[in-house]
Amino acid sequence: MHFHIDTNRILLTDEIIHFLIENDIYLQVSLDGPREIHDRYRVYKNGRGTFNRITGNLKRIREISQEYFGLYVSFALTIAPPYELEKINDYFQSEPYSRKLVNPKPLGQNDTSFFEKYNIEARSLPLLALEKIKSHYIYSRIENKIPSTFTSSFFEQDMITIYQRHFQPLGDCVRANGICLPGARRVFVSADGKYYPCERVLGSDFMIGDVDNGVGPDRVKRLIENYIQLSTPDCFNCRAEKAVQALFFDGKKGW
């Protein structure tokens, strides 16, 4: 079992650092790029940027244990307008982040008031910005060089996931659209002790339990049933699904 923490690294002391190191806890740190990009939106309540505090805490981690920083610390980037991808790429190619795992995610368009708050019309990554960093990645591969982790995260991970996919017999049932079983592979625990399937699906509709009562099977079952109702009909017409439809629908086996 592995423990991961997503954090903005604001509240950090030497005592906490030593605890994390001693227990081999993985850290995914929110860092959006260089100061001018990170401090554009990641600010304190008074509007002051958080870049200096976060990078200072990261430096302290390296001072205490360079090995821990190298093996257990990664970065989560929220890519928001004006989408300065080349500047972000340059930053994460500099030390000490050049070989660190980065996980960039464009700002979601749903369940957010961000675009209205900042009066921003451009809601998706501009193709031109994406093409520029794609050229960096392609050039690196052509020259037989190691591409930056930032560009690799954009253009490699999906291909690697497909290429390294695990082959095994289908078994007695096929989960709709190949989804995971909530609570079985991982559990995301919020600061107030609520359980969710993972860090990407939060909110009351996705809560599957809490630290006092554990994972609730009824909540998991309801979540899956709701997903099935919303799934595309194509999920139930593929060859894999037809191979086990009899078992799935006649009540012998299933979820």
N, C-alpha and C positions, 0 to 999 in steps of 0.2 A: 504494500500500500504506500502510495506517495502523497504528500501534502503539498499543495500549491496555494500561494497567496497572490491575488491581484492587488496592487497597492500603488498609491501616488508618492510614496516614500516621504511624506511630510512629517509624520510622527514617528521618529526613529531615535533610539538611544543605543549606546554601546551594549547595554544589557539585552535589549531586544535583538541586536545583531548577533551576539553570542548565542542566544537561544536558538535563532534561526540556523546558525551554522552547526551547533551541536546536534540538532534534530534533522539535518539534511532537508530543510524545507525549501522548495523551489519558489522563486520570486519572479513575477511578471510585473515589471515597472512601467507605469504610464509616462512615456517621454516622447513627445511629438516631433522632436527634431532640435535644431539650433534655437538659441534663446528667442530670436525675433518671431519664430514660428510657434514655439511652445507657449510663450507668454502672451500670445495673442488671445487665447481663450482660457488657458489653465491658470487661473488667478485666485488669490485669496478674496475674501468677501470685500476687502477694501480696494480691490482692483490691482493690487501689486502682484507681479508675476512670481511663479513658484520655481522657475528654472534653477536659480542659484541654490535654493534649499535642496532640491532633488539631486542635482549633480554633486553637491557637497556631501550629501549622505551616501551617494554611490562611491565617492572617493574614500569615505570612511570605511565602507565595506571592503574595498580593495586593500586599504592599509591594514585592516585586521586579518583578512584572509584573501589573498589573490586567488587561491585555488577555489574557494567557494564562489567568488565572483565569476570565475571562468566557467564553472560547471553548473551553477544553479540560478544564475540571474539572466533573465531575458527581458525583452522590451515590447510593449504594446503601443502602437501608434494609431491615433485617430486622425485620419487625413481629412481635413476640412478646407473650405475655400480660404484663400485663393489657390489651393492645390499646387504648392511649390515643390513638386516631386524631386526635381534635380537637386535642390538645396538640401532636402531631407536625405537623399541618397548620399550626397557628399559628406554630410555630417556623420552618418553611420558607417562611412568608410574610414573615418578618422579614429585615432586611438582615444580611449581604450575600447571602442565599440566595434571595431572593424570586423571582428569575427564573431560577434554576438548574434544570437537568434533574435530576429525582429518579426513582429506580427502586425503588419499594417492593415487597417480596416477603414475604408471610406466611411464617412459619417452616414449613418442610416437616415432614410427619409421618412420613416414611419415613427409614430409615437414620440415626436419631438417638436418643440417650439423654437428650435435653434434658428432656423432660416428666417422665421418671422421676426424673432428678437433682434437679429443683426441685419435685417432687411437685405437678405441675400437671395438672388434669383437663381444662380447656377447651383443646381442640386446634385449634379453627378460629375464624375471625373472627366475633364476635357480630354478628348481623344488625342489632341496634340501633345499634352503633357505626358500621357501614357505612352505614346509612340517614342518620345524622347528617351525615357528610361528603358523602354524595350530595346532601343538601339544600343544602349550601354550593355545590356545583357547579351544581345546577339553578338556584338563585337567581342566581348570577353570569351564567348564560346568559340567563335571563329579563330581567335588568337590562342586558343587552348589555355586561357587564363581562368582563374576562379572568379566568377561574378560576385558582386556585392551581395550580402545577405538580404538587403532591401529589395533589389531587383529579382533575386531568386525567389523570394517569398511571393512575388507577384506572378511569376511565369513558370515556376517549376513544381510547386507543391501539388497541384491537381494532377499533373502528369505522373509524378512519382507515386501518388496515391493509387492511381489506376495501374501503373506498371508493377507495383509491389503488392497488389491486392491479394488477399488470402483465398486460396481455392479449397473448397471443401464440399461435401455432399450437402444438399439443401436441407435435409432434416424433415421433420413432420409439419412444419409451418413456415411461412414466409411472412415476415413483418412488412407492413405496408410501406412501399417505397424504400425498403431497406433501413428503416429507422432503428435507432438503438432502443433498448429497453430502459426507460427512465429509472434512475437510481441504481442500476446494476453495474454499469461500467464506471461511472463517476457521479459524484454528488457535489453540487455547489452550495456552500453554506454562506448566507448573507450575514452581515454584521449583527443583525438582530436574531440570528439563530434559525432562520427559515431555510428549508431544503428546496433546491431546484435541480432539474436534470443536468444543467451545465450553466456556465457564465453567460451564454448567449441568449438564454430564454429565462427572463425574470418577470416578476409581476404576479399578482394574486392568482391569475388563471393558470399559472404554471407551477405553483407551489405543490410539492409532493410530500411534505412533512416538516418536522422541526427537530431540534436537538433533544427535546423532552420526550417526544413520542416516536421518533424514528421515521422511516419512510412508510407512508400509508398506502397499502395495496389498492384501496378503493380510489384514491386520488390518481395513482398511476394508471389504473384501468380506465378512468374517465378521460384522462389526458389522451390516451391512445385512441379511444373510441371517437373523441372529438376530432383527432387528426385524421382518422380514417374517413369520417364524414366529409372533411374538407379536401381530401386528397383527390388528385386527378383520376378519372376513371381508367386511364391508361395503366395505372399501377396494378389494376386487377385483371388486365388483359394480356400481360406478358407471359412468355412461355414458362418462366419459373413459377409464377403464381398459379397457372392452370395445372401444373404438375401436382399441386397439393390442395387444389380447391375443394376436393371432396372431403378431405380430412378437416379443412379449415371451417367449412360451412355446415357439416352434418353433426357437429358437436363432439366428435371424438377427441379432437385436440385443437389447440389454437393458442390464443393468448394466455 
